[in-house]
Amino acid sequence: MSRNDSTPRSIRPLTGADAGFSRRAGLHAAALGAAGLGAAGLATAAGASSALAAPSAVAGPSAATTRAPRAGEEAVVAVSATTLWVEPRTNRPGIDDPSLTNPVDLDAWNANMQDTETRRWLTGELESQAVLGSRVIVDEVDGDWAHVVVTAQPTPRDERGYPGWVPLAQLVPDDRFLERAETAPTATVTALTSRLTGTPSGNHPGIPVSFDTVLPVLRRTAKAVQVAVPGGEPAYLPAADVVVREPGGTPPLPTADEVIATGERFLGLRYLWAGVSAWGFDCSGFTYTLFHHHGITLHRDAGPQMRNSGLEEVAREDLQRGDLVFFLTEPGATSIRHVAMYVGDGMIMQAPNASRSVEIMSLEEYDTDGEYAGARRVPLAG
């Protein structure tokens, strides 16, 4: 799902818009379908890594050893993934706590939300996520929360990036890291998850890192890559878990098959509203992350992916593998509530709703209410 990106943060109408839903309202689509896989998070996905064990503070950033960022500063996400909230201090004690700490424990958070209603509660309460090393601009500090924009996630709501509130302890001011991110080679995590360690051989394990995390490279060994860690000491990632690119380097233009193959690696991963990490995706977070990993930046949310990304419009009868297909909140509406990827033979791949997981299913069977809104083509190779 997504939310209405054309609506400023200070104006949140109770009617659904491009996202489809307001706070816990208009959830008819999310109620469709059987319950998803029983286990939450990547433990349900094929090829899940043991790197999802409880995180350690070793070889990772520590809020205790760095000062908090101030309003008007740039900062860096210093946890595996920070979650952006619509408002500060609206989290549920005892349920959302593992997502608010430094380090975070996103496995524990997923485990706290195995039933659909507990997970669905997040709809409209969260904005997005940002993975370790993401650059943010701090607009406001309110106690132990900060209002930020995530610069790598385009949205019509703010030309600087995607807005939301995050725990202040999950951010660090680190100009040296930001400089290295611009001038040094970078390591992009290609594994579903990996883990920072204190040595090239994997000793002294630190925090887990998600797919599509990008960190500056300091040096390389035969089996590991040493990376800069925001607010912390340098650490290592297995060479097999990353791809290293020279400064300013970008991935080659992918084929539709390559993007779809990347998406298939997450089949079975439980849906997470606002998710853009290997601990869960929402619908537009899934499409945004897949294309971002291959060097193509889309708008963060479904409505703007259809209407603001400048992508070619495609007739339903002309759909090709890799096209994005969009769905309305209800037949005849103008608001977009969902995006999926067409994978050929009348099938779509999607992160559908809180009761289900990343899946491939029939477009016709999904669109039983006639909510199909149109399709857009992302320029791809081949």
ABEGO torsion letter per residue (X at the ends): XBBBAABBAABBBABBBAAGBBBGBGAAAAABEBBBBABBEAAABBGBBAAABBBBABGBBBAAABBBBBBGBBBBBABABBBBBABBGABBBGAAAAAABOBBBAAAAAAAAABAAAAAAABGABABBBBBGBBBBBABBBEABBBBBBAABBBAABAAEBBEBBBAAABBBBAAAAAAAAABBBBBBABABBBBBABAAGBGBBBBBBBGBBBBBABBBAABBBBBBBGBBBBBBBAAABBBBBBGBBBBBBBAAAAAAAAAAABGBBBBBGBABAAEBBAAAAAAAAAAAAGBBBBABAAAAAAAAGBBBBBAAABBBGBBBBBBABBGBABBABBBBBAEGGBBBBBABAABBBBBBBAAAABAAGABAEBBBBBBBX
